[in-house]
Amino acid sequence: MNKTTAAFASTNTAHRMPVRLAVVGLAIGLAAAPALAQGVYRMVGPDGRVTYSDQPPPANVNARPVGSATTNIAASANAQLPFELRQVSSRFPVTLYTSTDCVPCNSGRNLLNTRGIPYVEKTINTAQDSEALKRLSGAASLPFLTIGSQQIKGYSDTEWTQFMNAAGYPKQSVLPSSYRRPAAMPLVAVKAAEPASAAPAAPGNAPRQTPADAPVPVAPPSDNPAGIRF
């Protein structure tokens, strides 16, 4: 090997090393993701005030994990997947956070759909959604993607692809034709307000009876002229 060839080989190896190290770093980060799993909790105080925290609440506090309603839906959708893809999706589930009129969100969604990545989509359209997102990601920028517990802020075709490769997702779609993605759901599910029950009328404000509503006197029977009731 001459000096020129040796120099080229050395340079080529040096250029490849950062790429290899980056991929190894992604794989290590994803492998450690389950240990770093952390959610957002919606807590309701005694005064009815709702707050969000990324720290587990005390046992005596009324709280529930944000987005927990989508767990069963995602599990049902994953049951349709081929075995290997179902294994990867169980270890490193993908969640996409989007909003309306968000062009980068559309680009990210298209990438996931084209590659056949099973994912859950959560929408950020209310103040409660935004507050929960800030607790979860530390920012309010969208799109926001999680692969396992690895967080990716903003859309980058290259970065998203690297993380999906490191997690072990297929590079081409293997989704069955019968697969149906779960419908997008709000990050914070808000219960519809129950209709207020009619308050009982005050004694002095009882509605007056109209002549048509007034009780009609009943004549006592002939064998009980006094009208005595038993």
Sequence and secondary structure as in RCSB ss.txt:
>XXXX:A:sequence
MNKTTAAFASTNTAHRMPVRLAVVGLAIGLAAAPALAQGVYRMVGPDGRVTYSDQPPPANVNARPVGSATTNIAA
SANAQLPFELRQVSSRFPVTLYTSTDCVPCNSGRNLLNTRGIPYVEKTINTAQDSEALKRLSGAASLPFLTIGSQ
QIKGYSDTEWTQFMNAAGYPKQSVLPSSYRRPAAMPLVAVKAAEPASAAPAAPGNAPRQTPADAPVPVAPPSDNP
AGIRF
>XXXX:A:secstr
  HHHHHHHHHHHHHHHHHHHHHHHHHHHHHTGGGG    EEEE TTS EEEESS   TTSEEEETTGGGHHHHH
HHHTTS HHHHHHHHHS EEEEE TT HHHHHHHHHHHHHT  EEEEE  SHHHHHHHHHHHSS  S EEEETTE
EEES  HHHHHHHHHHHT  SS    TT      EESS              GGG     TTTS       TT T
T    
